[in-house]
Each structure stands twice: as structure tokens, then as C-alpha cells.
């Protein structure tokens, strides 16, 4: 089945006032942004990306055992482990 893709929204051209504010901010050494960075909700629905992760038999057995011992589903265990490791790496780095 073909996945129909919609074009991304086109950002409008900056107004003259926005361009002037940007230029004057650059001259003053201050950072002025025209577009606010989006805030990402960590509890948003999970429809952004999906990854197929192939396992060998040993890895799958370990996943089953660990998820049963932790009382989590396999998918929830993978998410939890990924988030914990990412947090640990960011704190160490």
C-alpha cells in the first residue's frame, strides 16, 4: 500500500519588522529567533515514528525474562530501558 505524504507546512516570509529586529539583534550581539522552538511533550501519543527491531533467540528470551520480572510489557520494558540509559549517558557526558 502506498503511503500518501502531505507536504510540510511552508513557513511564511518574515515581516519587515521581524527582519529588522533580527538584524538589529545580530548587530547588538543578542540572539533573536524568528521561530520559537517547539516544546516536545514526553507523554504524547506514540504515533511519531516506529522501529522494527529484530532479535535473535537469546536476546528475545532475555527480554521476556526481564519484562516478566519487572512487571512490564516487552515494549514498555524496551522504552523504559532506553530512557534510563539515555538519561544516564546525558548525566555522565
C-alpha positions in Angstrom: 0.0 0.0 0.0 1.3 3.4 -0.9 1.8 5.8 2.0 0.5 9.2 0.9 2.7 12.0 2.1 1.5 15.5 2.7 3.9 18.4 2.0 5.2 20.1 5.1 3.8 23.4 6.1 5.6 26.3 4.4 6.8 28.9 6.8 5.7 32.4 5.8 8.2 35.0 4.8 9.3 37.1 7.7 7.8 40.5 8.0 9.9 43.6 7.6 9.7 44.3 11.4 10.8 40.8 12.2 13.8 41.1 9.8 14.7 44.5 11.3 14.6 43.0 14.8 16.8 40.1 13.7 19.3 42.3 12.1 19.5 44.8 15.0 19.8 41.9 17.4 22.7 40.5 15.4 24.4 43.8 15.4 24.0 44.2 19.2 25.3 40.7 19.8 22.0 39.4 21.1 20.3 36.3 19.7 16.9 36.9 18.2 14.9 34.0 16.8 12.1 34.3 14.3 10.6 30.9 15.1 10.1 29.5 18.5 11.4 26.0 19.1 8.6 23.6 19.7 8.1 22.0 23.2 8.0 18.2 23.0 5.5 16.5 25.3 7.1 13.4 26.8 3.6 11.9 27.4 2.3 12.5 23.8 0.7 9.7 21.9 3.1 7.3 20.2 2.4 7.8 16.6 5.6 9.8 15.6 7.9 7.0 14.5 8.0 3.2 14.6 11.1 1.0 14.5 11.2 -2.7 13.8 13.8 -4.3 16.0 14.9 -7.8 15.0 16.1 -10.0 17.9 18.0 -13.3 18.0 16.6 -16.1 20.2 18.9 -15.3 23.1 18.0 -11.6 23.2 14.3 -12.3 22.9 14.5 -14.7 25.9 16.3 -12.2 27.9 13.7 -9.6 27.1 10.9 -11.9 28.1 12.5 -12.8 31.4 13.4 -9.2 32.2 9.9 -7.9 31.3 8.2 -10.6 33.4 10.4 -9.9 36.4 9.9 -6.1 36.1 6.1 -6.5 35.6 6.2 -4.5 32.4 5.2 -5.4 28.9 8.1 -6.1 26.5 7.6 -2.9 24.6 7.3 -0.9 27.8 10.5 -2.5 29.1 12.4 -1.5 26.0 11.1 2.1 26.2 12.0 2.2 30.0 15.5 0.8 29.4 16.2 3.2 26.6 15.1 6.2 28.5 17.1 5.2 31.6 20.2 4.6 29.5 19.7 7.9 27.7 19.3 9.8 31.0 22.5 8.1 32.4 24.6 8.9 29.3 23.4 12.6 29.3 24.3 12.9 33.0 27.7 11.4 32.5 28.5 13.5 29.4 
